[in-house]
């Protein structure tokens, strides 16, 4: 399923999910310093095999788990960052994506 919608990032978190509080700071730290806060794992290549995101060269997208892996496996909430500054989130393990625009760099 392609990107479902685009959400404009503003002064406040536009999501009701408390796991996304400080998402702008998390993304800024990852992009500038390569730092992942406690509970966030990832950095592996997101291959976009289903073509849900715009087609880009391999290694263009990186994926991150926003919550610690559960005992039964990884959580469903993920962010995918593009090398061009794009930010995508999925709360259902890649079944659909939302693009966040105007995310501070």
Backbone as a chain_set.jsonl record, in Angstrom:
{"seq": "XXXXXXXXXXXXXXXXXXXXXXXXXXXXXXXXXXXXXXXXXXXXXXXXXXXXXXXXXXXXXXXXXXXXXXXXXXXXXXXXXXXXXXXXXXXXXXXXXXXXXXXXX", "coords": {"N": [[0.857, -1.179, 0.0], [0.663, 2.164, -0.865], [1.994, 5.358, 0.326], [-0.174, 6.569, 2.716], [-1.087, 9.075, 3.69], [-0.074, 12.512, 4.182], [1.444, 14.249, 6.767], [1.664, 17.274, 8.39], [4.273, 18.448, 10.278], [4.225, 20.286, 13.225], [4.405, 22.818, 15.788], [3.666, 21.226, 17.887], [3.371, 17.74, 18.738], [1.715, 16.019, 16.285], [0.449, 13.634, 16.624], [-1.452, 11.259, 18.516], [-0.234, 9.213, 19.771], [1.756, 8.34, 22.433], [4.34, 7.357, 22.181], [5.478, 8.75, 20.184], [6.139, 11.227, 21.057], [8.457, 13.755, 21.038], [9.52, 12.99, 18.639], [10.666, 14.578, 16.663], [13.075, 15.4, 17.856], [14.335, 12.938, 18.204], [14.705, 12.142, 15.511], [16.333, 14.206, 14.583], [18.628, 13.786, 16.186], [19.422, 11.25, 15.269], [19.965, 11.776, 12.574], [21.946, 13.824, 12.667], [23.903, 12.942, 14.502], [23.949, 10.199, 14.609], [22.969, 8.941, 16.815], [21.046, 6.774, 18.85], [18.316, 6.851, 20.963], [17.63, 5.314, 24.178], [15.804, 2.342, 23.901], [15.207, 2.609, 21.23], [15.892, 1.03, 18.262], [17.795, 0.052, 15.387], [18.557, 1.205, 12.057], [19.152, -0.256, 9.946], [19.091, -1.09, 6.435], [16.198, -0.206, 4.706], [14.508, -1.882, 2.367], [12.34, -1.406, 0.712], [10.774, -3.22, -0.748], [8.15, -3.703, -1.564], [7.527, -1.428, -2.871], [6.231, 0.709, -1.662], [7.109, 3.199, -0.829], [8.543, 6.092, -2.471], [10.485, 5.136, -5.292], [13.851, 4.59, -4.898], [17.5, 4.49, -4.916], [19.142, 1.503, -3.683], [19.995, 1.373, -0.241], [19.129, 3.914, 0.328], [17.001, 4.359, 2.088], [16.536, 4.067, 5.63], [15.605, 2.07, 8.433], [13.929, 2.19, 11.631], [13.102, 0.954, 14.84], [10.699, 2.185, 16.977], [9.991, 1.523, 19.493], [10.983, -0.622, 22.221], [11.922, -3.981, 21.362], [9.414, -6.431, 21.739], [8.847, -9.332, 23.831], [7.886, -11.234, 22.109], [8.833, -10.461, 19.667], [9.724, -7.879, 17.279], [8.357, -4.58, 17.646], [5.453, -2.951, 16.152], [5.554, -0.298, 15.43], [7.314, 1.823, 13.442], [9.902, 3.909, 12.068], [10.95, 5.292, 9.0], [13.65, 6.611, 7.399], [14.676, 8.754, 4.817], [17.493, 9.454, 2.723], [17.29, 11.966, 1.641], [16.045, 13.576, 3.458], [13.456, 12.784, 3.957], [10.749, 11.597, 5.989], [9.06, 8.881, 7.217], [6.397, 7.131, 8.803], [5.136, 4.115, 10.205], [2.593, 2.424, 11.765], [1.799, -0.127, 11.771], [3.497, -2.18, 11.052], [4.566, -1.853, 8.365], [2.317, -2.053, 6.731], [0.997, 0.204, 5.917], [1.992, 3.589, 5.261], [2.73, 6.818, 6.604], [3.695, 9.98, 5.592], [5.745, 12.388, 7.05], [5.868, 15.765, 6.857], [7.76, 18.828, 6.771], [9.408, 18.335, 8.93], [11.745, 19.234, 11.35], [15.176, 19.646, 10.508]], "CA": [[0.0, 0.0, 0.0], [1.506, 3.36, -0.913], [1.859, 6.316, 1.42], [-1.595, 6.843, 2.913], [-1.3, 10.517, 3.757], [1.059, 13.332, 4.595], [1.12, 14.973, 7.981], [2.558, 18.414, 8.579], [4.804, 18.566, 11.638], [4.129, 21.657, 13.702], [5.009, 23.075, 17.093], [3.303, 20.136, 18.786], [3.258, 16.413, 18.165], [0.38, 15.88, 15.702], [-0.048, 12.278, 16.858], [-1.901, 10.979, 19.88], [0.574, 8.118, 20.292], [2.802, 8.894, 23.309], [5.665, 6.905, 21.756], [5.991, 9.681, 19.182], [6.531, 12.486, 21.688], [9.884, 13.989, 20.822], [9.966, 12.377, 17.395], [11.548, 15.512, 15.964], [14.393, 15.347, 18.504], [14.892, 11.635, 17.87], [15.156, 12.143, 14.123], [17.463, 15.134, 14.489], [19.797, 13.12, 16.763], [19.846, 10.176, 14.373], [20.535, 12.352, 11.339], [23.154, 14.626, 12.926], [24.926, 12.314, 15.335], [23.87, 8.747, 14.561], [22.637, 8.431, 18.15], [19.72, 6.229, 19.081], [17.984, 6.861, 22.38], [17.282, 4.028, 24.773], [14.536, 1.804, 23.429], [15.093, 2.715, 19.773], [16.895, 0.209, 17.598], [17.685, 0.091, 13.94], [19.571, 1.778, 11.198], [19.382, -1.142, 8.814], [18.531, -0.643, 5.168], [14.825, -0.551, 4.365], [14.65, -2.164, 0.945], [11.169, -0.939, -0.042], [10.513, -4.29, -1.707], [6.787, -3.612, -2.083], [7.388, -0.177, -3.604], [5.298, 1.607, -0.976], [7.719, 4.522, -0.798], [9.099, 6.41, -3.789], [11.613, 4.294, -5.679], [15.162, 5.217, -4.739], [18.554, 3.474, -4.937], [19.366, 0.707, -2.475], [20.675, 2.084, 0.847], [18.583, 5.266, 0.471], [16.119, 4.391, 3.264], [16.934, 3.341, 6.847], [14.453, 1.84, 9.302], [14.168, 2.218, 13.071], [12.005, 0.573, 15.726], [10.519, 3.287, 17.915], [9.769, 0.964, 20.827], [11.829, -1.797, 22.417], [11.317, -5.226, 20.891], [8.65, -7.202, 22.722], [9.337, -10.693, 23.995], [7.452, -12.018, 20.953], [9.418, -9.943, 18.432], [9.808, -6.431, 17.144], [7.088, -3.873, 17.667], [4.912, -2.593, 14.846], [5.767, 1.117, 15.15], [8.63, 2.024, 12.835], [10.13, 5.089, 11.238], [11.858, 5.075, 7.885], [14.249, 7.895, 7.024], [15.33, 8.799, 3.516], [18.706, 10.279, 2.669], [16.941, 13.311, 1.201], [15.323, 14.263, 4.522], [12.101, 12.264, 4.116], [10.416, 10.877, 7.216], [7.839, 8.089, 7.104], [6.11, 6.279, 9.948], [4.126, 3.077, 10.057], [2.199, 1.87, 13.061], [1.272, -1.472, 11.584], [4.544, -3.022, 10.469], [4.723, -1.633, 6.93], [1.101, -2.213, 5.916], [0.835, 1.507, 5.279], [2.914, 4.616, 5.728], [2.383, 8.236, 6.592], [4.876, 10.823, 5.444], [5.728, 13.589, 7.873], [6.555, 16.844, 6.156], [8.189, 19.962, 7.605], [10.132, 17.86, 10.111], [13.011, 19.976, 11.472], [16.38, 18.881, 10.182]], "C": [[0.897, 1.235, 0.0], [1.27, 4.269, 0.29], [0.397, 6.742, 1.521], [-1.888, 8.327, 2.952], [-0.025, 11.206, 4.202], [0.606, 14.198, 5.761], [2.143, 16.08, 8.154], [2.977, 18.47, 10.041], [4.737, 20.025, 12.042], [4.825, 21.825, 15.032], [4.748, 21.942, 18.073], [3.266, 18.828, 18.016], [1.858, 16.248, 17.583], [-0.242, 14.504, 15.92], [-0.493, 12.108, 18.301], [-1.059, 9.883, 20.533], [1.708, 8.671, 21.15], [4.21, 8.444, 22.933], [6.291, 7.855, 20.751], [6.283, 11.071, 19.746], [8.04, 12.641, 21.505], [10.415, 13.357, 19.558], [10.923, 13.292, 16.632], [12.96, 15.492, 16.539], [15.087, 14.029, 18.168], [15.465, 11.64, 16.461], [16.354, 13.062, 13.937], [18.736, 14.477, 15.044], [20.327, 12.013, 15.857], [20.546, 10.762, 13.158], [21.86, 13.076, 11.602], [24.277, 13.837, 13.58], [24.934, 10.792, 15.269], [23.505, 8.121, 15.893], [21.211, 7.909, 18.186], [19.435, 6.27, 20.575], [17.634, 5.467, 22.872], [15.907, 3.596, 24.279], [14.333, 1.892, 21.937], [16.231, 1.911, 19.168], [16.774, 0.405, 16.096], [18.852, 0.736, 13.26], [19.864, 0.877, 10.016], [18.677, -0.602, 7.574], [17.094, -1.129, 5.052], [14.8, -0.686, 2.848], [13.462, -1.751, 0.091], [10.762, -1.951, -1.116], [9.117, -4.212, -2.32], [6.542, -2.311, -2.837], [6.406, 0.797, -2.975], [5.813, 3.036, -0.916], [8.246, 4.836, -2.198], [10.353, 5.579, -4.074], [12.897, 5.117, -5.621], [16.229, 4.121, -4.795], [18.617, 2.707, -3.611], [20.218, 1.521, -1.5], [20.156, 3.5, 1.045], [17.761, 5.398, 1.755], [16.708, 3.563, 4.4], [15.719, 3.216, 7.75], [14.872, 1.758, 10.767], [12.912, 1.768, 13.801], [11.893, 1.647, 16.787], [10.287, 2.783, 19.335], [10.667, -0.252, 20.985], [11.149, -3.047, 21.875], [10.593, -5.944, 22.025], [9.24, -8.606, 22.797], [8.998, -11.546, 22.772], [8.041, -11.508, 19.646], [9.435, -8.43, 18.425], [8.42, -5.819, 17.178], [6.661, -3.471, 16.263], [5.194, -1.148, 14.459], [7.194, 1.337, 14.662], [8.698, 3.391, 12.183], [11.109, 4.69, 10.144], [12.33, 6.454, 7.455], [14.927, 7.769, 5.673], [16.53, 9.724, 3.555], [18.433, 11.717, 2.247], [16.143, 14.091, 2.227], [13.91, 13.755, 4.733], [11.955, 11.496, 5.422], [9.076, 10.179, 6.993], [7.647, 7.317, 8.404], [5.088, 5.235, 9.531], [3.846, 2.524, 11.444], [1.703, 0.449, 12.964], [2.235, -2.351, 10.772], [4.5, -3.037, 8.943], [3.462, -1.875, 6.102], [0.716, -0.901, 5.253], [1.76, 2.512, 5.956], [2.231, 5.971, 5.742], [3.683, 8.999, 6.455], [4.7, 12.05, 6.318], [6.511, 14.656, 7.122], [6.804, 17.997, 7.116], [8.837, 19.514, 8.912], [11.429, 18.637, 10.199], [14.204, 19.072, 11.169], [17.428, 19.251, 11.155]], "O": [[1.815, 1.318, 0.816], [0.447, 3.975, 1.157], [-0.195, 7.213, 0.55], [-2.835, 8.791, 2.317], [0.966, 10.564, 4.549], [-0.47, 14.796, 5.737], [3.348, 15.843, 8.072], [2.133, 18.532, 10.935], [5.146, 20.903, 11.283], [5.731, 21.063, 15.368], [5.535, 21.727, 18.995], [3.144, 18.817, 16.792], [0.886, 16.332, 18.333], [-1.348, 14.244, 15.446], [0.044, 12.752, 19.202], [-1.172, 9.658, 21.737], [2.549, 9.409, 20.638], [5.182, 9.088, 23.327], [7.492, 7.784, 20.489], [6.634, 11.985, 19.0], [8.8, 11.718, 21.802], [11.626, 13.199, 19.405], [11.884, 12.819, 16.024], [13.935, 15.561, 15.791], [16.284, 14.006, 17.883], [16.59, 11.189, 16.245], [17.288, 12.726, 13.21], [19.804, 14.596, 14.443], [21.538, 11.86, 15.697], [21.61, 10.286, 12.763], [22.799, 12.939, 10.818], [25.451, 14.029, 13.264], [25.835, 10.157, 15.817], [23.7, 6.923, 16.096], [20.293, 8.513, 17.632], [20.233, 5.773, 21.37], [17.375, 4.559, 22.082], [14.968, 4.391, 24.245], [13.382, 1.311, 21.413], [17.395, 2.097, 19.524], [15.749, 0.877, 15.605], [19.962, 0.81, 13.786], [20.712, 1.189, 9.181], [17.782, 0.238, 7.666], [16.804, -2.306, 5.27], [15.042, 0.284, 2.13], [13.563, -1.744, -1.136], [10.448, -1.58, -2.247], [8.921, -4.61, -3.468], [5.458, -2.112, -3.387], [5.813, 1.621, -3.671], [5.026, 3.982, -0.949], [8.379, 3.932, -3.023], [11.176, 5.356, -3.186], [13.002, 6.189, -6.217], [15.893, 2.938, -4.728], [18.199, 3.205, -2.566], [21.082, 2.284, -1.93], [20.705, 4.232, 1.868], [17.819, 6.426, 2.429], [17.297, 2.505, 4.177], [14.9, 4.132, 7.833], [15.977, 1.333, 11.105], [11.799, 2.146, 13.435], [12.885, 1.988, 17.431], [10.381, 3.56, 20.285], [11.072, -0.853, 19.99], [9.923, -3.155, 21.926], [11.11, -6.045, 23.137], [10.027, -9.013, 21.943], [9.735, -12.473, 22.436], [7.763, -12.087, 18.595], [9.189, -7.786, 19.445], [7.436, -6.449, 16.792], [7.415, -3.632, 15.304], [5.087, -0.797, 13.284], [8.158, 1.071, 15.381], [7.678, 3.96, 11.794], [11.985, 3.85, 10.351], [11.527, 7.347, 7.182], [15.656, 6.812, 5.412], [16.568, 10.671, 4.341], [19.264, 12.595, 2.474], [15.613, 15.157, 1.913], [13.216, 14.256, 5.618], [12.885, 10.844, 5.897], [8.086, 10.812, 6.627], [8.619, 6.899, 9.034], [4.284, 5.451, 8.624], [4.765, 2.199, 12.196], [1.24, -0.123, 13.95], [1.823, -3.147, 9.928], [4.41, -4.094, 8.319], [3.54, -1.898, 4.874], [0.169, -0.896, 4.15], [2.237, 2.3, 7.071], [1.286, 6.227, 4.995], [4.664, 8.693, 7.132], [3.639, 12.674, 6.327], [7.681, 14.464, 6.793], [6.138, 18.122, 8.143], [8.81, 20.25, 9.898], [12.162, 18.702, 9.212], [14.225, 17.895, 11.53], [18.544, 18.734, 11.087]]}, "num_chains": 1, "name": "protein.A"}
